[in-house]
Amino acid sequence: MPAGDPVRMLGLHNTLTAMSKLIPPEGSPRRLGGYPTYTFGYGNSFFIAFDSNIAIDPLQLAWVTAQLEHLDRARYRHVIAFFHHPPFSSGPHGGITVEPQTLAIRESYMPLFRRHHVRMIVTGHDHLYDHWVERYVDRGTTYRLDSIVTGGGGAPLYAYDSEPDLQRYLNAGAAQSVRVEHLAAPGPMAVDNPHHFVVVQVDGDRLSLEVVGIGPTPFTPFSGKSRIDLVDRAN
């Protein structure tokens, strides 16, 4: 869709208007001054947004760390982070290609997320749906972290490229018995990866996820289903 297309501009306006109601103002303790980095709580869930283009930035990392360290986990049982570059992807921005932002996310943010039991990561960058599950052990308990790539909002669609080599990542997380499962991979052709959006439902301690395809053919990335419960089989 061309940059000046009126439908695109309307969609962009609506998106930014909706997001503006979530972003705390400058000076708020939930906003990193001068950065598009912020947090907010809704119900029993806490959301973290940061700029993955500058994932190596030490100030941003320190601020996100402080938000997690001082979070009331009795109140906020689910922590969800969203940013642009995924830690894992099998699309053209992932697979055998490891971009600098991806490497920084893996090395700096993923250990932080495990330390604070972040429940879900929502990213984009690759224009398709890709879903990974990371399981790890912390103080004798197995935890699950879902990593979702959802880039189906309207831009030209991508296709599966290759599997990433995660051996270095797994070796770094060996002390926590880190395992990564590719739960739902994109298809080999762009037509296999339709435009879509994702609905996450929170019900107390439980999360479920539904992928809603835009088009005449149902989009069922989970072995013929479009909805799954995000419950670790190990628990």
C-alpha positions as CSV (number, residue, x, y, z in Angstrom):
1,M,0.0,0.0,0.0
2,P,1.6,3.3,-1.0
3,A,2.8,5.7,1.7
4,G,0.2,8.3,0.9
5,D,-2.7,5.9,0.5
6,P,-5.7,7.4,2.4
7,V,-6.7,4.0,3.8
8,R,-3.2,3.6,5.2
9,M,-3.1,7.1,6.6
10,L,-6.5,6.6,8.3
11,G,-5.3,3.3,9.8
12,L,-2.1,5.0,11.0
13,H,-4.1,7.8,12.6
14,N,-6.4,5.5,14.4
15,T,-3.5,3.3,15.7
16,L,-1.5,6.3,17.0
17,T,-4.6,7.8,18.6
18,A,-5.4,4.6,20.4
19,M,-1.7,4.2,21.5
20,S,-1.6,7.8,22.8
21,K,-4.1,6.9,25.4
22,L,-1.8,4.2,26.8
23,I,1.5,6.1,26.7
24,P,2.2,7.9,30.0
25,P,3.2,11.6,29.6
26,E,6.8,12.9,29.9
27,G,7.6,13.1,33.6
28,S,5.6,10.1,34.6
29,P,7.4,7.4,36.7
30,R,6.1,5.0,34.1
31,R,7.8,6.8,31.2
32,L,11.6,7.0,30.4
33,G,12.2,10.6,29.6
34,G,13.1,11.3,26.0
35,Y,12.5,7.7,25.0
36,P,9.5,5.9,23.5
37,T,9.8,3.5,26.4
38,Y,7.0,3.1,28.9
39,T,5.0,0.8,31.1
40,F,1.4,0.5,32.3
41,G,-0.8,-1.8,34.2
42,Y,-4.3,-3.1,33.3
43,G,-6.2,-5.4,35.6
44,N,-3.7,-8.1,36.8
45,S,-1.4,-7.5,33.9
46,F,1.6,-5.2,33.4
47,F,2.9,-4.1,30.0
48,I,6.4,-3.0,29.1
49,A,7.2,-1.2,25.8
50,F,10.7,-0.3,24.7
51,D,12.6,0.7,21.6
52,S,14.4,-2.4,20.3
53,N,16.2,-0.4,17.7
54,I,18.4,0.7,20.5
55,A,18.4,-2.5,22.5
56,I,22.1,-2.0,23.4
57,D,21.2,1.3,25.1
58,P,22.3,1.0,28.8
59,L,20.0,3.6,30.1
60,Q,16.9,2.0,28.6
61,L,17.9,-1.4,29.9
62,A,18.5,-0.1,33.4
63,W,15.1,1.6,33.4
64,V,13.3,-1.5,32.2
65,T,15.2,-3.5,34.9
66,A,14.1,-1.0,37.6
67,Q,10.5,-1.3,36.5
68,L,10.6,-5.1,36.9
69,E,12.5,-5.0,40.1
70,H,10.0,-2.7,41.8
71,L,6.9,-4.3,40.4
72,D,4.2,-5.6,42.8
73,R,3.8,-9.2,41.5
74,A,1.0,-9.9,43.9
75,R,-1.0,-7.3,42.0
76,Y,0.4,-7.9,38.5
77,R,0.5,-11.7,37.9
78,H,1.2,-11.4,34.1
79,V,4.0,-9.3,32.6
80,I,3.9,-8.8,28.9
81,A,6.6,-7.0,26.9
82,F,6.2,-5.6,23.4
83,F,8.8,-4.2,21.0
84,H,9.7,-4.5,17.4
85,H,12.6,-6.9,16.9
86,P,11.9,-10.6,17.9
87,P,14.4,-12.7,19.8
88,F,13.5,-15.6,17.5
89,S,12.0,-15.7,14.0
90,S,12.1,-17.9,11.0
91,G,11.2,-15.1,8.6
92,P,13.6,-13.2,6.4
93,H,14.7,-11.0,9.4
94,G,15.5,-14.2,11.4
95,G,16.5,-17.7,10.6
96,I,20.2,-18.0,9.8
97,T,20.4,-14.1,9.9
98,V,21.1,-12.7,13.4
99,E,20.6,-9.0,13.3
100,P,22.3,-6.8,15.9
101,Q,19.0,-5.9,17.6
102,T,18.1,-9.6,17.9
103,L,21.5,-10.4,19.4
104,A,21.1,-7.6,21.9
105,I,17.6,-8.8,22.9
106,R,18.8,-12.3,23.4
107,E,21.9,-11.4,25.4
108,S,20.5,-8.5,27.5
109,Y,16.7,-8.7,27.8
110,M,15.9,-12.4,27.7
111,P,17.9,-13.2,30.8
112,L,16.2,-10.2,32.5
113,F,12.8,-11.5,31.4
114,R,13.5,-15.0,32.8
115,R,14.8,-13.5,36.1
116,H,11.4,-11.7,36.5
117,H,9.2,-14.4,35.0
118,V,7.9,-12.3,32.1
119,R,5.0,-14.2,30.6
120,M,4.8,-13.1,27.0
121,I,6.7,-11.2,24.3
122,V,4.9,-9.6,21.4
123,T,6.9,-8.4,18.4
124,G,6.8,-7.6,14.7
125,H,9.5,-6.9,12.2
126,D,8.7,-10.0,10.1
127,H,5.4,-9.7,8.3
128,L,3.9,-13.1,9.3
129,Y,2.9,-15.1,12.4
130,D,5.6,-17.0,14.2
131,H,5.3,-18.5,17.7
132,W,8.0,-19.8,20.0
133,V,7.8,-21.1,23.6
134,E,10.8,-20.9,25.9
135,R,10.8,-23.1,29.0
136,Y,13.3,-22.6,31.8
137,V,13.8,-23.6,35.4
138,D,14.1,-21.1,38.2
139,R,14.6,-22.3,41.8
140,G,13.1,-25.7,41.0
141,T,10.0,-24.4,39.2
142,T,9.5,-24.6,35.4
143,Y,8.3,-21.4,33.7
144,R,7.0,-20.7,30.3
145,L,7.7,-17.6,28.2
146,D,5.7,-17.3,24.9
147,S,7.5,-15.2,22.1
148,I,5.1,-14.1,19.4
149,V,5.8,-12.5,16.1
150,T,2.7,-10.9,14.7
151,G,3.4,-8.7,11.7
152,G,0.2,-9.2,9.8
153,G,-1.3,-5.7,10.2
154,G,-1.4,-4.7,6.5
155,A,2.2,-4.4,5.1
156,P,3.3,-6.8,2.3
157,L,3.5,-10.3,3.7
158,Y,6.7,-12.4,4.1
159,A,7.3,-16.2,4.1
160,Y,9.3,-18.7,6.0
161,D,13.0,-18.4,5.5
162,S,14.9,-20.8,7.8
163,E,15.3,-22.0,11.4
164,P,17.6,-19.9,13.6
165,D,20.7,-21.5,15.1
166,L,20.0,-21.2,18.9
167,Q,22.9,-23.3,20.2
168,R,24.8,-20.3,21.5
169,Y,21.6,-19.0,23.2
170,L,20.8,-22.4,24.8
171,N,24.4,-22.7,26.0
172,A,24.2,-19.3,27.7
173,G,21.0,-20.4,29.4
174,A,22.2,-23.9,30.4
175,A,22.1,-23.1,34.1
176,Q,18.4,-22.6,33.8
177,S,17.8,-25.6,31.5
178,V,16.5,-23.2,28.8
179,R,14.6,-25.0,26.0
180,V,13.0,-23.4,23.0
181,E,10.2,-24.9,21.0
182,H,8.9,-23.6,17.6
183,L,5.2,-23.9,18.3
184,A,3.8,-22.4,15.1
185,A,6.0,-21.7,12.0
186,P,5.0,-19.5,9.0
187,G,4.3,-21.1,5.7
188,P,6.7,-21.3,2.7
189,M,4.8,-18.8,0.6
190,A,3.5,-15.3,1.4
191,V,-0.1,-16.5,0.6
192,D,0.3,-19.0,3.4
193,N,0.7,-16.2,5.9
194,P,-2.4,-14.0,5.7
195,H,-2.9,-10.6,7.3
196,H,-4.1,-11.2,10.8
197,F,-4.5,-9.9,14.4
198,V,-4.0,-11.5,17.7
199,V,-6.4,-11.6,20.7
200,V,-5.0,-12.5,24.1
201,Q,-7.5,-13.3,26.8
202,V,-6.6,-13.1,30.5
203,D,-8.6,-15.1,33.0
204,G,-7.0,-14.9,36.4
205,D,-3.7,-16.9,36.2
206,R,-4.5,-18.3,32.8
207,L,-3.8,-16.9,29.3
208,S,-5.2,-17.9,26.0
209,L,-4.5,-16.7,22.5
210,E,-6.4,-16.5,19.3
211,V,-5.0,-15.6,15.8
212,V,-7.7,-14.1,13.6
213,G,-7.0,-14.1,9.9
214,I,-8.2,-11.4,7.6
215,G,-9.4,-13.1,4.4
216,P,-11.8,-15.8,3.1
217,T,-9.8,-18.7,4.4
218,P,-9.5,-19.5,8.1
219,F,-6.0,-19.0,9.5
220,T,-5.2,-21.9,11.8
221,P,-1.5,-21.9,12.7
222,F,-1.8,-24.3,15.7
223,S,-2.2,-27.7,14.1
224,G,-5.5,-26.8,12.5
225,K,-6.7,-24.5,15.3
226,S,-6.7,-20.7,15.6
227,R,-6.8,-20.6,19.4
228,I,-4.7,-22.2,22.2
229,D,-4.4,-22.0,25.9
230,L,-0.9,-20.9,27.0
231,V,-0.4,-23.5,29.7
232,D,2.9,-25.2,30.2
233,R,2.5,-28.9,29.8
234,A,5.3,-29.4,32.3
235,N,3.2,-27.8,35.1
